[in-house]
Amino acid sequence: MNSPLFSLTPIGGVGEIGSNFTLISTLDSDIVIDCGLLFPYEDFFDINYLIPDFNFLNPQRLKAIIITHGHEDHIGALIHFMVRFPDLPIYAGSFTHELIKKKSLERNLKPKFVTYIENSVIELAGLEFHPIHVTHSIPETFGLFIKDLKSTWGALYISDFKFDLNPMFEKPFNIEKVIKLTKSVQRSAYFLDSTNALLNIKTDSERDLLPDLDFLISREDRRLFITLFASNIYRLNSICLMALKHKRKIVVLGRSVEFYIKAAMAAGFFDGVEEKDILDGSQVDPKNDRLLVIVSGCQGDFLSALRRLCFGEDSTFKLVPSDKVVFSSKVIPGNEKKISRIMNKITEFGAEVISAYDYRIHASGHPGLKDLQMILDQIQPDAYFPIHGESFFLKRHQDWIKNKYPQVKAELFYNGHSAVFYPDKTYKIREAKVVEPEIIHGKDLVIERTQISQRRKLACNGVVFLSIDPKKSKLVLTTQGLPLLVDSHHEKLEKLLWNRLHGDLAGRNEEYLKDQLRIIVRQFYQALLGYKPVTQVHLIA
Amino acid sequence: MNSPLFSLTPIGGVGEIGSNFTLISTLDSDIVIDCGLLFPYEDFFDINYLIPDFNFLNPQRLKAIIITHGHEDHIGALIHFMVRFPDLPIYAGSFTHELIKKKSLERNLKPKFVTYIENSVIELAGLEFHPIHVTHSIPETFGLFIKDLKSTWGALYISDFKFDLNPMFEKPFNIEKVIKLTKSVQRSAYFLDSTNALLNIKTDSERDLLPDLDFLISREDRRLFITLFASNIYRLNSICLMALKHKRKIVVLGRSVEFYIKAAMAAGFFDGVEEKDILDGSQVDPKNDRLLVIVSGCQGDFLSALRRLCFGEDSTFKLVPSDKVVFSSKVIPGNEKKISRIMNKITEFGAEVISAYDYRIHASGHPGLKDLQMILDQIQPDAYFPIHGESFFLKRHQDWIKNKYPQVKAELFYNGHSAVFYPDKTYKIREAKVVEPEIIHGKDLVIERTQISQRRKLACNGVVFLSIDPKKSKLVLTTQGLPLLVDSHHEKLEKLLWNRLHGDLAGRNEEYLKDQLRIIVRQFYQALLGYKPVTQVHLIA
């Protein structure tokens, strides 16, 4: 008999970007790794985000959830998960806990936190989970090496990392532990990050950015605005230290930068800077040339501080021609137009835009092919599964492995597939259940896909409301979202409706009447506008 | 007295991409150059496009419109313009006419076409317009050199070009004519393309793509799908010639490729390929390995042939693992996610994605800085105005000129500014009128911005429709676009409404009642959902 030792099933994050949620299953137990949210591919009308649909989970089998790091695509769905599974232990590093804490407090949730460190060995359901310190773009990012008690199979799972041996403020990527653990098992499988699998590069270290950041911050007696990913604590730390060195006042503009700096300070991850060094706009003369203003919103979000600043809507800071706005960031695909619009606005104020195209001021947190090579040249697994990326990236990652390391079995699998590991040292890829993510809007509520498509119809075609009391010969007709020219055609439509009501529709039953009135209205507007508005008919009989 | 010789005023296209529309004005006349459409910056709910608002134009002053080339951002608003100014002569090249003709026929418009060639001199309102043949990505693209009769000032206006001295199927960029005309005037101003002003490159010629395209088309006995910008006639021509050479059957999938090939053949711009060589899906065995299928929709548009093919929705062609899908194109900013989704789908069918990152199979139609340098190293104007680009690009273009050619006066101006040229050899930049573009939806109809924001509210918050007859104690309540959980709360809301109607609202006038009912409904849902749906109340009294 050859029943599986364990299996690894990505529910989200493999074949798409975001919503990282992976199931480790043994004969009778499940352990979840990460619980992230997904931002929608296409415009979903102001929804908050998408989360995995937890309905498929079996509460009896569920033993724990392990969080690898504190990015939203790894922790963003946790509040929903906690509501569903309030007693499940949540394993995470101390900084990650700090980030989760605030959200759970806001919702009166009291999760069972278990803090782990790199030296921990988490034993769950007959498996050992060995955390491995890796370098990424947020403090305390861990890979996990998962093995069965007999060390037949070991699975290295690192969804987010870059290979940095000389990072700022933290230890290097722990390649020694990867090698040691890989050698401790008879067979090994690696599950590694595909985010930059199209780029044949070695990703920069945060340290590589210091010269250009220092140059920009030291350079001139002029205001400097810097925007970046708010969770990039080590970069924030570097920037603040340089500001202090060059006698600039540090102002924080925007809640998310403020939140992350506070959380980092609380967890002891912000070196050489004190709370009193971090000011807000009310504590300074906003026209002071020696300001360095750190601004939230490098992706151009509609409600972000950066967008407000650059559209002239910030009450404290107004851009002037001597200002420089520095994007120490990259554009996440889908945000190109929002960001270029902001760059245009900055230019139109006469201020200067500086980006990572001009200076070496942004480093990705993910591995280029050369990062992967630096690992695989030292140690190779038996099987290799590209994860954390869209299908096209996974495929290119697989092709690269096949070509470069032909002795490694490079596999391609997507969300809803399981990699199953057996005691006889074999493995299989099996189809498991594909789970459609749920859409969250408003007060953490699920909104169904049918209702989203109603919203799309409303948005694309406008809406007509018709209330009618046939007996009293009364009718009220209003529209929303239609061109104003329709107003001058209302009388004509009303006449048409009464003609039909007093003609062929007289005496028909209510349902039939409502249907027919709806059809008349929609055809009338189709002829006038070229499309049929959503039409609601109320009969008050 | 120093009244202007002429002025040049961009209404669209300078500070944004698209909607090219430029006014040349003399003391008593206006000439329009180009009449393009604009695709919206942000999602405008299924609208067709934006066009310049023609209301500011004075019909008495208007003498003619000159079209430089047939791209939609230069001709896309013409049908609206023709309706407004049916008798105005439209100057264009013969291929551009062919493109405009179809749209005007569909709308029963009979525009007054005047065909010009490179040797023409168009005399209008005391100005000479000299067409200059330039290389771009559609046949028959012209620059215009505009001068007054005394040759005091000459303005070179080339909104779209690259500097190609060895193109396929057409003559090289006519730099000699630029030099000669510039030397024929006492003062000169250049208005040149900023699209690639961030790139310090020489843009490839179409000819540079031949080796890699030929390699892909010759290589294997497998089906090849190629998508590209449908208006890129010369590339289509190259691809078809290679297909014939390598004995592949040419199939066209999608209306826009079909339309452009037909128009090019009709105007004599498609060499060495006959109509019978271009097949549709019904004329071939769709599984034939020797097919080369040219597919519309390289930007991933929702209704495009490419998207349908890659989502498995095409009735004739189904992707299989041996297929290759070649993107001989670039991603227009804003379309990144649509296109990456398509690439993912292709990968998930097991087929191969090939793009311009892998092979040299796309060339821009716009000048990199080295193209501009190749012109300016030969001839320099007195003044220089970056055009055709977003503000940020214009600024970088200006900075580059200032740095590289300090003797040239590099100016920055945007839509709604005029460059005014005077007989005393001076010029000024003046503020003119900023014109907000109009939004077009459905049957070529304008939809107002207020109505678009109603649509946004409908889409983001859903809608509640309440009809009430207080006397009969009758009420109908329906919703659209709200989560299904609201249904179970309807009874509670109805009870609340009747309590108020029979309580504090009893006997109040109709307007007050409607307002209050609306407030009650919105507050009820706010408490339930966290947002207030659009609410319409009809009183049938």
Interface residues (C-beta under 8 A of the other chain):
Chain A: G15 E16 Y41 E42 D43 F45 D46 L198 P333 G334 E336 K337 K338 S340 R341 M343 N344 K345 I346 T347 E348 V353 Y357 E390 S391 F392 L394 K395 Y414 H441 G442 K443 L445 V446 I447 E448 T450 Q451 I452 Q454 R455 R456 L458 A459 C460 N461 G462 V463 F465 S467 D469 K472 K474 V476 T478 Q480 G481 L482 P483 L484 L485 L528 L529 G530 Y531 V534 Q536 H538 L539 I540
Chain B: G15 E16 Y41 E42 D43 F45 D46 L198 P333 G334 E336 K337 K338 S340 R341 M343 N344 K345 I346 T347 E348 V353 Y357 E390 S391 F392 L394 K395 Y414 H441 G442 K443 L445 V446 I447 E448 T450 Q451 I452 Q454 R455 R456 L458 A459 C460 N461 G462 V463 F465 S467 I468 D469 K472 K474 V476 T478 Q480 G481 L482 P483 L484 L485 L528 L529 G530 Y531 V534 Q536 H538 L539 I540
